[in-house]
Amino acid sequence: MPKAPKKPCYRCKRSLTQEKYCEKCKPKAKVQEKKRYSKDPKVKKWLNSARYKNERKQFLIENPYCCSEGCTKLSNILDHRIPHKGDYDLFWDKSNWDPKCKSCHDRKTASKDGGFGNPRR
């Protein structure tokens, strides 16, 4: 069976490879992915808990529309107005919760956390 054609590396876009990253970019990409997706284990535990899943679902049912000004989309993400950064009380404080659609949440997070070329605040 013939091999699939080589594609440009996802990271540098110059080298052709049959994998996701070329040999030169592979170590850097692993470190970068690890940083991006690593979360505090206790926060992961809270996010995966039955309590959070039930309360999040109920909150989004009670607040079906995105709270961003001018947006009329349905909300599908529970956002924390003030980032909790591992603070248990702030994580569970419902007055700190906002219903957001994905595009508004991504825009807000990028502007606050430094994404899409924006500086961190």
C-alpha positions in Angstrom: 0.0 0.0 0.0 1.5 3.4 -0.9 2.3 5.9 1.8 0.4 9.1 2.1 2.0 12.2 0.5 4.2 14.4 2.7 2.6 17.6 4.1 4.1 20.8 5.4 5.0 20.8 9.1 2.2 22.3 11.3 4.7 24.5 13.1 7.3 25.8 10.6 5.3 25.2 7.4 8.6 24.7 5.5 9.7 21.1 6.0 7.7 18.3 4.4 6.8 15.4 6.7 4.4 12.5 7.0 3.8 13.3 10.7 2.3 16.4 12.2 5.7 18.0 12.9 9.1 17.8 11.3 12.1 16.4 13.3 13.3 19.9 14.0 10.0 21.2 15.4 8.9 18.1 17.2 10.6 18.8 20.6 9.4 22.5 20.6 5.9 21.5 19.7 5.7 18.9 22.5 6.7 21.5 25.1 4.3 24.1 23.7 1.3 21.6 23.7 2.1 20.6 27.2 2.1 24.2 28.5 -1.1 25.0 26.6 -3.1 22.0 28.0 -1.7 21.6 31.4 -4.1 22.7 34.2 -3.9 22.5 37.9 -5.0 19.0 38.9 -7.4 20.3 41.5 -9.1 22.5 38.9 -9.4 19.5 36.5 -11.0 17.7 39.3 -13.6 20.5 39.9 -14.3 20.7 36.1 -14.9 17.0 35.8 -17.0 16.8 39.0 -20.7 15.8 38.8 -21.5 18.9 40.9 -19.9 21.3 38.4 -21.4 19.6 35.3 -24.9 19.8 36.9 -24.6 23.4 38.1 -23.1 24.5 34.7 -25.9 22.8 32.8 -28.5 24.4 35.0 -26.9 27.8 34.8 -26.8 27.7 30.9 -30.5 26.6 30.9 -31.4 29.6 33.1 -29.2 31.9 31.0 -29.5 30.7 27.4 -28.1 33.7 25.6 -24.6 35.1 25.5 -24.1 38.0 27.8 -21.8 40.0 25.5 -23.1 43.3 24.3 -24.7 43.0 20.8 -24.4 39.2 20.7 -27.6 37.2 20.1 -26.2 33.7 20.0 -27.0 30.9 22.4 -24.5 30.4 25.2 -22.6 27.2 25.4 -19.7 28.1 27.7 -19.7 29.1 31.4 -17.1 31.8 31.8 -15.7 33.2 35.0 -15.8 37.1 35.0 -12.8 37.2 37.3 -10.4 34.3 36.6 -10.4 32.0 39.6 -6.7 30.9 39.2 -7.3 27.9 41.4 -9.3 29.7 44.1 -12.1 27.3 45.3 -14.5 30.0 46.5 -14.1 32.1 43.3 -14.5 29.0 41.1 -17.9 28.2 42.7 -19.2 31.7 43.1 -22.2 31.9 40.8 -22.2 35.7 40.8 -18.8 35.4 39.0 -20.3 33.2 36.2 -21.2 34.5 32.8 -22.9 32.7 29.9 -20.9 33.1 26.7 -20.9 31.8 23.1 -17.6 30.3 21.9 -16.6 33.2 19.7 -17.2 35.8 22.5 -15.5 33.7 25.1 -12.4 33.2 22.8 -12.3 36.9 22.1 -12.5 37.8 25.8 -9.9 35.2 26.8 -7.5 36.2 24.0 -7.7 39.9 25.0 -7.2 39.1 28.7 -4.8 36.2 28.6 -2.7 37.3 25.6 -3.7 35.4 22.5 -3.8 36.3 18.8 -0.9 38.6 19.3 -2.4 40.5 22.2 -0.3 41.3 25.3 -1.2 39.6 28.6 -3.1 41.9 31.0 
